[in-house]
Amino acid sequence: MTPSPKILVELANVSKEYRVGEIHTVALKEVSFKIYEGDLVAIMGPSGSGKTTLLNMIGLLDRPSSGKIYFEGRDISKMSDKELAYLRNAKIGFVFQTFNLVNRLTVFENIELPLIPKGLPRSVRAEMVKEALLKVGGELEWLRKKPNQLSGGQQQRVAIARAIVGNPLIILADEPTGNLDRASAKIVVETFLKLNKEGHSIIVVTHDPEIANCMEKIYVIRDGTIIGQYYADPKESLLNKISGGYVSSGH
């Protein structure tokens, strides 16, 4: 009998409210959500629907106004900021629409950043950086360059390499193809599928149904509430429409 997949993150009736002066905004309303080991998930919704707030909760970047968040079964409300920072660095990789690379650093130094707090020898860090960049289809000659010497698609692959260099359980991507042309977006999506086959859980926030349909499960959020969940349709995916064929994630 096949064991049930492990729950990595669980949100239980999570709400998030923001107050700025007299302005009161409810970003999430009693959202319950689980991420399992090996998940390949898209979160869709219009601007202002709560997608990024939900991703921030999953990524332990913010605490809820009410409700509970559990990471590998542990209640994060009982954790210190230092413990949460450790989990974010060790267990979660983040990818952003605008890449968030440091232009004054080389590609090598950008990918290396998450490894610095771990106290690893430089020689070990160097091998991990090279391995991560090759894993996402990058080229070692990029390592000496600055990010602004690369194309947008290349910069996003560097950003993904930085996200995976510490071998996190979960990769969270916020509109990772939003600034890319379709050919570059295809490469990024194929990279995520490859990483998912290798055991990483992938959560992608997107407004693009062709990107969402490259995943396996799609959650739709509107006005801070998850209003639907369904399986992705490979026929409607970017990979199918751009190349005439869908690359299965293997699950």
C-alpha positions as CSV (number, residue, x, y, z in Angstrom):
1,M,0.0,0.0,0.0
2,T,1.4,3.3,-1.1
3,P,1.9,5.7,1.9
4,S,0.1,9.1,1.7
5,P,2.3,12.0,0.7
6,K,3.7,14.0,3.6
7,I,2.1,17.4,4.4
8,L,4.9,20.0,4.3
9,V,2.8,23.2,4.9
10,E,-0.7,23.5,6.2
11,L,-2.8,26.7,6.5
12,A,-5.8,26.3,8.8
13,N,-8.4,29.1,8.6
14,V,-5.8,31.7,7.9
15,S,-6.8,35.3,7.6
16,K,-4.6,38.3,7.0
17,E,-5.6,42.0,7.6
18,Y,-3.6,45.1,7.0
19,R,-4.2,48.5,8.6
20,V,-2.7,51.7,7.3
21,G,-4.1,54.6,9.2
22,E,-7.9,54.3,8.9
23,I,-7.7,52.1,5.8
24,H,-8.4,48.4,6.6
25,T,-7.7,45.7,4.0
26,V,-8.6,42.1,4.3
27,A,-6.1,40.2,2.1
28,L,-7.0,36.6,3.1
29,K,-10.2,35.3,4.6
30,E,-10.1,32.0,6.5
31,V,-8.1,30.2,3.9
32,S,-7.3,26.5,4.5
33,F,-4.6,25.1,2.2
34,K,-2.1,22.2,2.2
35,I,1.1,21.6,0.3
36,Y,2.2,18.0,0.0
37,E,5.6,16.5,-0.8
38,G,6.0,16.5,-4.5
39,D,3.2,18.9,-5.2
40,L,3.1,20.8,-8.5
41,V,0.6,23.6,-7.9
42,A,-0.5,26.8,-9.5
43,I,-2.3,29.6,-7.7
44,M,-4.4,31.8,-10.0
45,G,-6.4,35.0,-9.5
46,P,-6.7,38.6,-10.6
47,S,-4.6,41.4,-9.3
48,G,-5.4,42.1,-5.6
49,S,-7.0,38.7,-5.1
50,G,-4.6,37.7,-2.4
51,K,-2.2,35.5,-4.4
52,T,1.0,37.0,-3.2
53,T,-0.2,37.3,0.4
54,L,-1.0,33.5,0.3
55,L,2.4,32.8,-1.1
56,N,4.0,34.9,1.7
57,M,2.1,32.9,4.3
58,I,3.3,29.6,2.7
59,G,6.8,30.9,2.6
60,L,6.7,32.0,6.3
61,L,7.4,35.6,5.3
62,D,4.5,36.9,7.3
63,R,2.4,35.8,10.2
64,P,-1.4,35.5,10.0
65,S,-3.8,37.8,11.7
66,S,-5.8,34.7,12.7
67,G,-5.7,31.0,12.0
68,K,-2.7,28.6,12.2
69,I,0.2,27.7,9.9
70,Y,2.0,24.4,10.4
71,F,5.4,23.6,8.8
72,E,6.1,19.9,8.8
73,G,3.6,19.6,11.6
74,R,5.1,22.4,13.7
75,D,2.9,25.4,14.7
76,I,4.9,28.5,13.5
77,S,3.2,30.7,16.1
78,K,5.3,29.0,18.6
79,M,8.6,29.7,16.7
80,S,10.9,32.7,17.1
81,D,11.8,34.9,14.2
82,K,15.2,33.3,14.2
83,E,13.7,29.8,13.8
84,L,11.5,31.0,11.0
85,A,14.5,32.6,9.2
86,Y,16.3,29.2,9.5
87,L,13.3,27.4,7.9
88,R,13.1,29.9,5.1
89,N,16.8,29.5,4.3
90,A,17.0,25.8,4.7
91,K,13.6,24.5,3.5
92,I,12.2,27.1,1.0
93,G,13.4,28.6,-2.2
94,F,11.9,31.8,-3.6
95,V,11.7,33.0,-7.2
96,F,10.3,36.4,-8.2
97,Q,9.0,38.1,-11.3
98,T,11.7,40.7,-11.2
99,F,14.5,38.2,-10.5
100,N,15.7,40.1,-7.4
101,L,19.3,39.6,-8.4
102,V,22.0,41.9,-7.0
103,N,23.5,43.6,-10.1
104,R,26.8,44.6,-8.3
105,L,27.5,40.9,-7.6
106,T,28.5,38.3,-10.1
107,V,26.2,35.4,-11.0
108,F,28.3,33.2,-8.9
109,E,28.0,35.5,-5.8
110,N,24.2,35.8,-6.4
111,I,23.7,32.0,-6.4
112,E,26.0,31.6,-3.4
113,L,24.1,34.0,-1.2
114,P,21.8,31.5,0.5
115,L,24.8,29.3,1.4
116,I,26.8,32.0,3.2
117,P,24.9,31.6,6.6
118,K,25.5,27.8,6.5
119,G,29.2,28.2,7.2
120,L,30.3,25.9,4.4
121,P,33.8,26.0,3.1
122,R,34.2,28.1,-0.1
123,S,35.2,25.1,-2.1
124,V,32.0,23.3,-1.2
125,R,29.9,26.4,-1.9
126,A,31.6,26.7,-5.3
127,E,30.6,23.1,-6.3
128,M,27.0,23.6,-5.1
129,V,26.7,26.8,-7.1
130,K,28.0,25.2,-10.3
131,E,25.7,22.2,-9.8
132,A,22.7,24.4,-9.2
133,L,23.3,26.5,-12.3
134,L,23.8,23.4,-14.5
135,K,20.7,21.9,-13.1
136,V,18.6,24.8,-14.4
137,G,20.2,24.7,-17.9
138,G,22.6,27.5,-17.3
139,E,26.2,27.8,-18.5
140,L,29.2,28.0,-16.3
141,E,30.6,31.0,-18.3
142,W,27.7,33.0,-16.8
143,L,29.3,32.7,-13.3
144,R,31.8,35.5,-13.9
145,K,29.2,37.9,-15.4
146,K,26.9,40.4,-13.8
147,P,23.2,39.8,-14.0
148,N,22.6,42.8,-16.3
149,Q,24.9,41.1,-18.8
150,L,22.4,38.3,-19.3
151,S,19.0,38.1,-21.0
152,G,15.8,38.1,-18.9
153,G,15.4,34.3,-19.4
154,Q,18.9,33.7,-18.4
155,Q,18.5,35.9,-15.3
156,Q,15.5,34.0,-14.3
157,R,17.4,30.7,-14.5
158,V,20.1,32.2,-12.3
159,A,17.3,33.2,-9.8
160,I,16.0,29.6,-9.9
161,A,19.6,28.3,-9.3
162,R,19.8,30.6,-6.3
163,A,16.5,29.3,-5.0
164,I,17.5,25.6,-5.3
165,V,21.2,25.8,-4.3
166,G,20.5,24.7,-0.8
167,N,18.2,21.9,-1.9
168,P,15.0,23.2,-0.4
169,L,11.8,21.1,0.0
170,I,9.6,23.8,-1.5
171,I,10.1,26.3,-4.3
172,L,7.7,29.3,-4.3
173,A,7.6,31.3,-7.5
174,D,5.7,34.6,-7.8
175,E,4.8,35.3,-11.4
176,P,8.1,33.8,-12.5
177,T,7.4,34.2,-16.2
178,G,5.7,37.6,-16.0
179,N,8.7,39.5,-17.5
180,L,9.6,36.9,-20.1
181,D,8.8,36.2,-23.7
182,R,7.1,32.9,-24.5
183,A,10.3,31.0,-25.5
184,S,12.0,32.0,-22.2
185,A,8.9,31.2,-20.2
186,K,8.9,27.7,-21.8
187,I,12.4,27.1,-20.6
188,V,11.5,28.3,-17.0
189,V,8.4,26.0,-16.9
190,E,10.4,23.0,-18.1
191,T,13.0,23.7,-15.4
192,F,10.3,23.7,-12.8
193,L,9.0,20.4,-14.1
194,K,12.4,18.9,-14.0
195,L,13.0,20.1,-10.4
196,N,9.6,18.6,-9.5
197,K,10.7,15.2,-10.8
198,E,13.7,15.5,-8.6
199,G,11.5,15.8,-5.5
200,H,11.0,19.6,-5.0
201,S,7.4,20.8,-4.4
202,I,6.7,23.7,-6.8
203,I,4.1,26.4,-6.1
204,V,3.7,29.0,-8.9
205,V,1.6,32.1,-8.6
206,T,0.4,33.2,-12.0
207,H,-2.4,35.1,-13.8
208,D,-1.6,33.2,-17.0
209,P,-3.8,30.1,-17.6
210,E,-1.2,28.7,-20.1
211,I,1.4,28.7,-17.3
212,A,-1.0,27.3,-14.7
213,N,-2.0,24.4,-17.0
214,C,1.7,23.3,-17.1
215,M,1.3,22.4,-13.4
216,E,-0.8,19.5,-12.0
217,K,-3.3,21.2,-9.6
218,I,-4.7,24.7,-9.9
219,Y,-6.2,26.8,-7.1
220,V,-8.2,29.9,-7.9
221,I,-8.3,32.7,-5.4
222,R,-10.5,35.8,-5.4
223,D,-11.1,38.5,-2.8
224,G,-8.9,36.6,-0.4
225,T,-10.8,33.3,-0.6
226,I,-10.0,30.1,-2.5
227,I,-13.0,29.6,-4.7
228,G,-12.0,26.6,-6.7
229,Q,-9.5,23.7,-7.2
230,Y,-9.1,21.6,-10.3
231,Y,-6.6,19.6,-12.2
232,A,-4.6,21.3,-14.9
233,D,-5.4,20.6,-18.6
234,P,-2.1,19.8,-20.4
235,K,-3.8,20.6,-23.8
236,E,-4.2,24.2,-22.6
237,S,-0.6,24.5,-21.3
238,L,2.1,26.8,-22.7
239,L,4.2,23.8,-23.4
240,N,1.5,22.2,-25.6
241,K,0.7,25.4,-27.5
242,I,4.3,26.5,-28.1
243,S,5.8,23.2,-29.1
244,G,2.9,20.9,-29.8
245,G,3.8,18.6,-27.0
246,Y,3.3,18.4,-23.3
247,V,6.2,17.3,-21.0
248,S,4.7,15.3,-18.1
249,S,5.9,16.0,-14.6
250,G,6.1,12.2,-14.0
251,H,3.6,12.0,-11.1
